[in-house]
């Protein structure tokens, strides 16, 4: 599973030689104490590493250069304890490739009213030292996150943790490989895009392997591995009677297990972090991967159907960002609406592939006809998803830039029995309301495929978009259609001017 504690954030404090060795020693001690506290904070999921105070352009350049090439370093938290003349930072900031958080804090929470003197004022200058640093980043048009508050403040720690999770997701994309079995679903627009531009912008690659490459691995699965996995199905899920040994559908279960093992083997051998497939290209496979996709997502892989590589990559990033938090992240689709004016809702699902990490309650393992694809009836997991705050996220290719669209939603409990719907599902209400949320999504060009999250917030996604340098559109509680349409027009103008 994904262990974020193996990743590092470097805590870098800025100062200068002007104040003398005694002051610099105090700066070091304070910085070590803050870094230690951040590392111990439950809100911060990564390891925080103290770095020596930087006091010259050469020291700043060196720490930024080392951060760029340090495999485990996913970003820098910078703080100016004293005044740190910002021209010293130009060289380092120009080459820095890792995410940057500017922590606008100070060591002492309160002013020591009875003891404060000029020595104290010279040492504790964050209130204007950080403004000098902030000006330089703004002048350089650098994307970064600014967190304001005392370093022991719960809200500040939470914001740092959000940024660290987003940085972990971004780091996971760098050099990542995603495999596409078959091409895009025929004639579909939004699921496709520029894979070359995506690799330049996001750092991951997408390449297609013919379905025959996968079938060859599937056909080599051993009987022993099959028996082990089928026993796991028996132990973990409520197995439909017909799927049990001797039942009419047991052979379908065997084929589903064979596909899962083959898929996992192929992904492991190719060092892939996610995949997409399409029901239009299943030559040589007995059935469309249903339970295989659901379980592989549950184990951390990104996935999206119908050749949608952008969503597969996004699902993987969201899984990394949400690692260790209650709830799950998975592939989703707005499938059908409940337009009751007193209780409007969206039914989210997909043909087969809803991530088992989203499940609440009993998970049933069943086999049913699919109706499309022309293959044998596929095995799938059927369950309801939990109620609570959630979000849907979509990355779309707008031609001259990528856009990340996020809709905050409120998932609701599935109250009705759905005896004839043999797929996993979730019900939600889009914010700010059904009509505004759906219209805003369509105006923004959001896809029908999304990454659905039970544990991330719009702040995680905004930070992530900032690292990527892409457009971010939020549809939430305060969304107004008139304002949103204007913002979309302004964004178009901005990106045309900055081509």
C-alpha positions as CSV (number, residue, x, y, z in Angstrom):
1,X,0.0,0.0,0.0
2,X,0.9,3.7,-0.3
3,X,3.1,4.9,2.6
4,X,3.4,8.6,2.7
5,X,5.8,8.7,5.6
6,X,8.5,7.5,3.2
7,X,8.3,10.9,1.5
8,X,10.0,14.0,2.7
9,X,9.2,17.7,2.9
10,X,12.2,19.9,3.6
11,X,11.9,22.7,6.2
12,X,14.1,25.6,5.0
13,X,14.5,28.8,7.0
14,X,15.8,32.0,5.6
15,X,18.0,34.6,7.4
16,X,21.2,36.5,6.7
17,X,24.6,37.2,8.4
18,X,23.6,40.7,9.5
19,X,22.3,39.7,12.9
20,X,25.4,37.8,14.2
21,X,26.1,34.3,15.3
22,X,24.1,34.4,18.5
23,X,20.9,35.3,16.6
24,X,21.6,32.8,13.9
25,X,22.0,30.1,16.6
26,X,18.6,31.0,18.0
27,X,17.1,30.9,14.5
28,X,18.5,27.4,14.1
29,X,17.1,26.2,17.4
30,X,13.7,27.6,16.7
31,X,13.6,26.1,13.2
32,X,14.6,22.7,14.5
33,X,11.8,22.9,17.1
34,X,9.2,23.8,14.4
35,X,10.4,21.1,12.0
36,X,10.2,18.5,14.8
37,X,6.7,19.6,15.7
38,X,5.5,19.5,12.1
39,X,7.0,16.0,11.6
40,X,5.1,14.8,14.7
41,X,1.8,16.5,13.8
42,X,-0.9,13.9,13.0
43,X,-2.2,16.3,10.3
44,X,1.1,16.1,8.3
45,X,1.3,12.6,6.7
46,X,4.9,12.9,5.4
47,X,8.3,13.2,7.1
48,X,9.5,16.8,7.7
49,X,13.2,17.2,7.5
50,X,15.0,20.2,9.1
51,X,17.6,21.8,6.8
52,X,20.2,24.3,7.9
53,X,19.4,28.0,7.8
54,X,20.1,29.6,4.4
55,X,21.8,33.0,4.6
56,X,23.4,33.5,1.1
57,X,22.4,33.1,-2.6
58,X,24.8,30.2,-2.8
59,X,23.2,28.3,0.1
60,X,19.7,29.0,-1.2
61,X,20.7,27.8,-4.7
62,X,22.3,24.7,-3.3
63,X,19.3,23.6,-1.2
64,X,16.9,24.1,-4.1
65,X,19.3,22.1,-6.4
66,X,19.5,19.3,-3.9
67,X,15.7,19.2,-3.4
68,X,15.2,18.9,-7.2
69,X,17.3,15.7,-7.4
70,X,16.4,14.1,-4.0
71,X,14.1,11.2,-4.8
72,X,12.2,11.3,-1.6
73,X,11.8,15.1,-1.4
74,X,8.4,16.1,-2.6
75,X,8.5,19.8,-1.7
76,X,9.9,22.6,0.4
77,X,8.3,24.5,3.3
78,X,10.0,27.9,3.5
79,X,9.9,30.4,6.4
80,X,11.8,33.7,7.0
81,X,12.6,33.8,10.7
82,X,14.3,37.1,10.3
83,X,14.6,39.4,7.3
84,X,16.0,37.5,4.3
85,X,16.7,39.9,1.4
86,X,14.7,38.3,-1.4
87,X,17.2,39.0,-4.2
88,X,19.2,36.2,-2.6
89,X,16.4,33.8,-3.5
90,X,16.1,34.5,-7.2
91,X,18.6,31.9,-8.4
92,X,17.2,29.2,-6.2
93,X,13.6,29.9,-7.0
94,X,14.3,30.0,-10.7
95,X,15.6,26.4,-10.7
96,X,13.2,24.9,-8.0
97,X,11.1,22.2,-9.6
98,X,9.4,20.9,-6.4
99,X,6.2,22.3,-4.8
100,X,6.7,25.2,-2.4
101,X,4.7,26.1,0.7
102,X,5.4,29.5,2.3
103,X,4.7,29.2,6.0
104,X,4.0,32.7,7.3
105,X,4.5,32.2,11.0
106,X,6.7,33.2,13.9
107,X,8.3,31.2,16.6
108,X,6.5,32.9,19.5
109,X,2.7,32.9,19.4
110,X,2.2,36.0,21.7
111,X,4.1,39.2,22.0
112,X,6.0,39.2,25.4
113,X,4.7,42.5,26.5
114,X,6.9,43.0,29.5
115,X,10.2,41.8,28.0
116,X,10.0,42.8,24.3
117,X,13.1,44.9,23.2
118,X,15.0,45.6,20.0
119,X,17.0,42.4,20.2
120,X,13.7,40.4,20.3
121,X,12.4,42.6,17.4
122,X,15.5,42.0,15.2
123,X,15.3,38.2,15.8
124,X,11.6,37.7,15.3
125,X,10.9,39.6,12.0
126,X,8.7,37.1,10.2
127,X,5.9,39.7,9.9
128,X,7.9,41.6,7.4
129,X,10.7,39.1,6.5
130,X,8.0,36.8,4.9
131,X,6.5,39.8,3.0
132,X,9.9,40.4,1.3
133,X,10.0,36.7,0.4
134,X,6.4,36.8,-0.8
135,X,7.0,39.8,-3.0
136,X,9.8,38.0,-4.9
137,X,7.6,34.9,-5.5
138,X,4.8,37.1,-6.8
139,X,7.2,39.1,-8.9
140,X,8.5,35.8,-10.4
141,X,4.9,34.6,-11.0
142,X,5.5,31.5,-9.0
143,X,2.8,29.1,-8.0
144,X,3.0,28.4,-4.3
145,X,0.8,27.9,-1.3
146,X,0.7,30.5,1.6
147,X,-0.3,29.3,5.0
148,X,-0.7,31.9,7.7
149,X,-0.8,31.2,11.4
150,X,1.2,30.0,14.4
151,X,3.0,26.7,13.7
152,X,1.1,25.0,16.5
153,X,-2.3,26.3,15.2
154,X,-4.6,23.4,14.2
155,X,-5.8,25.1,11.1
156,X,-2.3,25.9,9.9
157,X,-1.2,22.3,10.5
158,X,-4.3,21.0,8.6
159,X,-3.4,23.3,5.6
160,X,0.2,22.1,5.6
161,X,-1.1,18.5,5.7
162,X,-3.4,19.2,2.7
163,X,-0.5,20.7,0.7
164,X,1.7,17.7,1.6
165,X,-0.9,15.2,0.4
166,X,-1.3,17.1,-2.8
167,X,2.5,17.2,-3.2
168,X,2.6,13.5,-2.7
169,X,0.1,13.0,-5.5
170,X,2.0,15.3,-7.8
171,X,5.3,13.5,-7.0
172,X,3.7,10.1,-7.8
173,X,2.9,11.4,-11.3
174,X,6.5,12.2,-12.1
175,X,7.8,9.4,-14.3
176,X,4.7,7.3,-13.7
177,X,3.5,4.9,-16.5
178,X,-0.1,4.2,-17.4
179,X,-1.1,1.5,-19.9
180,X,-4.0,1.7,-22.3
181,X,-5.4,-1.6,-23.5
182,X,-7.0,-0.7,-26.8
183,X,-7.8,2.8,-28.0
184,X,-10.3,5.4,-27.0
185,X,-14.0,4.4,-27.2
186,X,-15.0,5.2,-30.8
187,X,-16.1,8.7,-31.6
188,X,-16.0,9.8,-28.0
189,X,-14.3,13.2,-27.5
190,X,-13.8,14.1,-23.8
191,X,-12.0,10.9,-22.8
192,X,-9.3,11.5,-25.3
193,X,-6.6,14.2,-25.4
194,X,-3.0,15.1,-26.2
195,X,-0.8,12.5,-24.5
196,X,2.4,14.2,-25.6
197,X,1.3,17.5,-23.9
198,X,0.1,15.6,-20.9
199,X,3.6,14.0,-20.5
200,X,5.2,17.4,-20.8
201,X,2.8,19.0,-18.4
202,X,2.1,16.3,-15.8
203,X,5.2,14.1,-15.9
204,X,3.5,10.7,-16.6
205,X,3.5,8.7,-19.8
206,X,0.6,6.9,-21.5
207,X,1.2,4.1,-24.0
208,X,-1.0,1.5,-25.6
209,X,-0.5,-2.2,-25.5
210,X,-2.5,-4.4,-27.8
211,X,-5.0,-6.6,-25.9
212,X,-3.1,-9.6,-27.2
213,X,-0.1,-8.6,-25.0
214,X,-2.4,-8.8,-21.9
215,X,-4.2,-12.0,-23.1
216,X,-0.8,-13.8,-23.3
217,X,-0.1,-13.0,-19.7
218,X,-3.7,-14.0,-18.6
219,X,-3.3,-17.4,-20.4
220,X,-0.2,-18.1,-18.4
221,X,-1.9,-17.8,-15.0
222,X,-1.3,-21.0,-12.9
223,X,-4.1,-23.1,-11.4
224,X,-2.5,-22.7,-7.9
225,X,-2.8,-18.9,-8.1
226,X,-6.3,-19.2,-9.4
227,X,-7.4,-21.4,-6.5
228,X,-5.8,-19.0,-4.0
229,X,-7.7,-16.0,-5.4
230,X,-11.0,-17.8,-5.7
231,X,-10.7,-18.8,-2.0
232,X,-10.1,-15.1,-1.3
233,X,-13.3,-14.2,-3.1
234,X,-15.1,-16.8,-1.0
235,X,-13.7,-15.4,2.2
236,X,-14.1,-11.7,1.5
237,X,-17.4,-11.4,-0.3
238,X,-20.9,-12.7,-0.3
239,X,-20.6,-15.1,-3.2
240,X,-23.7,-15.5,-5.3
241,X,-24.9,-19.1,-5.2
242,X,-24.4,-19.7,-8.9
243,X,-20.7,-18.7,-8.6
244,X,-19.8,-21.3,-6.1
245,X,-18.1,-24.5,-7.0
246,X,-20.5,-26.6,-9.0
247,X,-22.7,-23.6,-9.8
248,X,-23.6,-22.6,-13.4
249,X,-21.5,-19.4,-13.1
250,X,-18.4,-20.9,-11.5
251,X,-16.5,-20.9,-14.7
252,X,-17.2,-17.2,-15.0
253,X,-15.6,-16.7,-11.6
254,X,-12.6,-18.7,-12.7
255,X,-12.2,-16.5,-15.8
256,X,-12.6,-13.3,-13.7
257,X,-9.9,-14.5,-11.3
258,X,-7.6,-15.4,-14.2
259,X,-8.1,-11.9,-15.7
260,X,-7.4,-10.2,-12.3
261,X,-4.1,-12.2,-11.8
262,X,-3.0,-11.6,-15.4
263,X,-3.8,-7.9,-15.2
264,X,-1.9,-7.5,-11.9
265,X,1.0,-9.4,-13.3
266,X,1.1,-7.2,-16.4
267,X,1.0,-4.0,-14.3
268,X,3.7,-5.2,-12.0
269,X,6.0,-6.3,-14.7
270,X,5.6,-3.1,-16.6
271,X,5.8,-0.9,-13.4
272,X,2.5,0.7,-14.4
273,X,0.5,2.7,-11.8
274,X,-2.8,2.5,-13.6
275,X,-4.6,1.4,-16.8
276,X,-7.7,1.8,-19.0
277,X,-9.5,-0.6,-21.2
278,X,-12.5,-0.6,-23.5
279,X,-15.4,-3.0,-24.1
280,X,-14.8,-2.4,-27.9
281,X,-11.5,-4.2,-27.7
282,X,-11.6,-7.5,-25.8
283,X,-10.3,-9.9,-28.5
284,X,-9.1,-13.1,-26.8
285,X,-10.6,-12.2,-23.4
286,X,-13.5,-14.2,-22.0
287,X,-15.2,-11.1,-20.4
288,X,-14.7,-7.5,-19.6
289,X,-12.6,-7.0,-16.4
290,X,-15.1,-6.1,-13.7
291,X,-14.1,-7.5,-10.4
292,X,-10.5,-7.2,-11.5
293,X,-10.7,-3.5,-12.1
294,X,-12.6,-3.0,-8.8
295,X,-10.1,-4.8,-6.7
296,X,-7.0,-3.4,-8.5
297,X,-8.3,0.1,-7.8
298,X,-8.8,-1.0,-4.2
299,X,-5.2,-1.9,-4.1
300,X,-4.0,1.5,-5.3
301,X,-4.0,1.4,-9.1
302,X,-5.6,4.1,-11.2
303,X,-8.3,3.0,-13.6
304,X,-10.9,4.4,-16.0
305,X,-13.0,2.7,-18.7
306,X,-13.3,3.3,-22.4
307,X,-9.7,4.4,-22.9
308,X,-9.9,7.3,-20.6
309,X,-6.3,7.6,-19.6
310,X,-6.7,11.1,-18.1
311,X,-9.1,9.9,-15.5
312,X,-7.1,6.7,-14.8
313,X,-4.1,8.9,-13.9
314,X,-6.2,11.3,-11.9
315,X,-7.7,8.4,-9.9
316,X,-4.2,7.2,-9.1
317,X,-3.1,10.7,-7.9
318,X,-6.2,11.0,-5.7
319,X,-5.5,7.6,-4.2
320,X,-2.0,8.8,-3.2
321,X,-3.3,12.0,-1.8
322,X,-5.9,10.2,0.3
323,X,-3.6,7.4,1.5
324,X,-4.3,6.6,5.2
325,X,-7.5,8.7,5.4
326,X,-10.9,7.1,6.1
327,X,-12.8,6.5,2.9
328,X,-11.8,5.8,-0.7
329,X,-11.1,7.3,-4.1
330,X,-12.2,5.6,-7.4
331,X,-13.5,5.8,-10.9
332,X,-17.0,7.1,-11.2
333,X,-19.6,8.2,-13.7
334,X,-22.7,10.3,-13.5
335,X,-25.1,7.7,-14.8
336,X,-28.7,8.8,-14.3
337,X,-30.7,11.4,-12.4
338,X,-33.5,11.5,-9.8
339,X,-35.4,14.7,-10.7
340,X,-37.8,14.7,-7.8
341,X,-38.1,18.4,-7.0
342,X,-38.1,17.7,-3.3
343,X,-35.1,15.4,-3.4
344,X,-33.1,15.6,-6.5
345,X,-30.1,13.3,-6.7
346,X,-27.5,11.8,-9.1
347,X,-27.0,8.0,-9.3
348,X,-23.3,7.4,-9.9
349,X,-22.0,4.1,-11.1
350,X,-20.4,2.5,-14.1
351,X,-21.0,-0.7,-16.2
352,X,-18.9,-2.7,-13.7
353,X,-16.0,-0.9,-12.4
354,X,-16.7,1.0,-9.1
355,X,-13.8,0.8,-6.7
356,X,-14.4,-1.5,-3.7
357,X,-12.7,1.0,-1.4
358,X,-15.9,3.1,-1.7
359,X,-18.1,0.3,-0.3
360,X,-20.2,0.5,2.9
361,X,-21.7,-2.6,4.3
362,X,-21.9,-6.0,2.6
363,X,-20.2,-6.6,-0.7
364,X,-21.8,-9.1,-3.0
365,X,-19.9,-10.9,-5.8
366,X,-22.3,-11.6,-8.7
367,X,-22.4,-12.4,-12.4
368,X,-24.9,-10.8,-14.8
369,X,-25.2,-10.0,-18.5
370,X,-23.6,-6.8,-19.5
371,X,-25.6,-6.1,-22.7
372,X,-22.6,-4.6,-24.6
373,X,-19.2,-5.9,-25.7
374,X,-20.3,-9.2,-27.1
375,X,-18.5,-11.3,-24.4
376,X,-19.4,-13.7,-21.6
377,X,-21.3,-12.3,-18.6
378,X,-18.8,-10.6,-16.4
379,X,-18.3,-11.0,-12.6
380,X,-18.6,-7.8,-10.6
381,X,-18.8,-6.6,-7.0
382,X,-22.2,-5.1,-6.0
383,X,-22.5,-2.7,-3.1
384,X,-23.7,0.7,-1.8
385,X,-21.4,3.5,-1.0
386,X,-21.3,5.6,2.2
387,X,-23.0,8.9,2.8
388,X,-21.2,12.1,3.6
389,X,-19.2,15.0,2.0
390,X,-17.5,14.0,-1.2
391,X,-16.3,15.4,-4.5
392,X,-16.1,14.6,-8.2
393,X,-13.0,15.7,-10.2
394,X,-12.4,15.7,-13.9
395,X,-9.4,16.7,-16.1
396,X,-10.3,17.8,-19.6
397,X,-8.2,18.9,-22.5
398,X,-9.4,22.3,-23.7
399,X,-7.1,22.4,-26.7
400,X,-4.7,25.1,-25.5
401,X,-4.6,23.9,-21.8
402,X,-5.8,21.3,-19.4
403,X,-8.6,22.2,-16.9
404,X,-9.3,20.5,-13.6
405,X,-13.0,20.7,-12.6
406,X,-14.1,19.8,-9.1
407,X,-17.7,19.6,-7.9
408,X,-18.3,19.3,-4.2
409,X,-21.2,16.9,-3.5
410,X,-23.1,15.5,-0.6
411,X,-23.4,11.7,-0.8
412,X,-26.6,10.3,0.6
413,X,-27.5,6.8,1.9
414,X,-29.1,4.5,-0.6
415,X,-32.5,4.0,1.0
416,X,-34.2,2.0,-1.7
417,X,-33.6,-1.6,-2.7
418,X,-32.2,-1.9,-6.3
419,X,-32.8,-5.6,-6.9
420,X,-32.4,-5.4,-10.7
421,X,-29.4,-3.1,-10.8
422,X,-26.4,-5.4,-10.6
423,X,-23.7,-2.8,-10.2
424,X,-22.1,-0.9,-7.3
425,X,-23.5,2.6,-6.9
426,X,-23.5,5.9,-4.9
427,X,-26.1,8.6,-4.6
428,X,-25.2,12.3,-4.2
429,X,-26.6,15.8,-4.4
430,X,-24.3,18.2,-6.3
431,X,-23.5,21.5,-4.6
432,X,-24.8,24.2,-4.5
433,X,-27.9,22.4,-5.8
434,X,-28.8,19.9,-8.5
435,X,-29.7,22.4,-11.3
436,X,-26.8,24.8,-10.6
437,X,-24.2,22.1,-10.0
438,X,-25.1,20.1,-13.2
439,X,-25.3,23.3,-15.4
440,X,-22.0,24.6,-14.0
441,X,-20.4,21.2,-14.8
442,X,-21.6,21.3,-18.4
443,X,-20.6,25.0,-18.9
444,X,-17.1,24.1,-17.6
445,X,-16.9,21.1,-20.1
446,X,-16.6,18.5,-17.4
447,X,-16.5,14.9,-18.5
448,X,-18.9,12.1,-17.7
449,X,-16.1,10.2,-16.1
450,X,-14.6,11.4,-12.8
451,X,-12.4,10.6,-9.9
452,X,-14.8,10.3,-6.9
453,X,-13.4,11.0,-3.5
454,X,-14.8,10.4,0.0
455,X,-11.7,11.8,1.8
456,X,-10.3,14.7,-0.2
457,X,-11.4,18.3,-0.2
458,X,-11.4,21.0,-2.9
459,X,-8.3,22.4,-1.2
460,X,-6.4,19.3,-2.0
461,X,-7.4,19.5,-5.6
462,X,-6.7,23.2,-5.8
463,X,-3.2,22.7,-4.5
464,X,-2.7,19.8,-7.0
465,X,-3.8,22.0,-9.9
466,X,-1.4,24.7,-8.8
467,X,1.6,22.3,-8.9
468,X,0.6,21.3,-12.4
469,X,0.1,24.9,-13.5
470,X,-3.3,24.2,-14.9
471,X,-6.7,25.9,-14.8
472,X,-8.8,25.0,-11.8
473,X,-12.6,25.4,-11.7
474,X,-14.5,24.8,-8.4
475,X,-18.2,24.2,-8.3
476,X,-19.3,24.3,-4.7
477,X,-21.6,25.7,-2.1
478,X,-21.1,29.3,-3.1
479,X,-21.2,28.8,-6.9
480,X,-23.3,31.3,-8.9
481,X,-23.8,30.5,-12.6
482,X,-23.5,34.1,-13.7
483,X,-20.2,34.5,-11.9
484,X,-19.0,31.1,-13.1
485,X,-19.7,31.8,-16.7
486,X,-17.8,35.1,-16.5
487,X,-14.8,33.3,-14.8
488,X,-14.7,30.8,-17.6
489,X,-14.6,33.6,-20.2
490,X,-11.8,35.4,-18.2
491,X,-9.9,32.1,-18.1
492,X,-10.2,31.7,-21.9
493,X,-8.9,35.2,-22.4
494,X,-6.0,34.6,-19.9
495,X,-4.9,31.4,-21.6
496,X,-5.1,32.9,-25.1
497,X,-2.9,35.8,-24.0
498,X,-0.4,33.4,-22.3
499,X,-0.1,30.9,-25.1
